Amino acid sequence: MGTNSDEGQKKTEGGQSDDAERRATEKFISDLLARGEAVFEGEEPTPRTTHVIKRGDDGRLTVRRLRYFH
């Protein structure tokens, strides 16, 4: 899940940081890949592909919706 949030670590109530957001993004991407609904940028999409995953120069993964699956 690509985010446009600030790059720095933000502390929230309870002492949680961007770490929770990073884990949620990794879980989302992992689930998409497990279901065959995502491919990494440069790979050939399948008929079930709904998302494309891109790894930025900083190593951060972003997800872009390609289409909706009916």
Secondary structure as GFF3:
##gff-version 3
##sequence-region A 1 70
A	DSSP	three_ten_helix	13	15	.	.	.	ID=ss1
A	DSSP	alpha_helix	18	34	.	.	.	ID=ss2
A	DSSP	beta_strand	38	40	.	.	.	ID=ss3
A	DSSP	beta_strand	51	55	.	.	.	ID=ss4
A	DSSP	beta_strand	61	65	.	.	.	ID=ss5
###
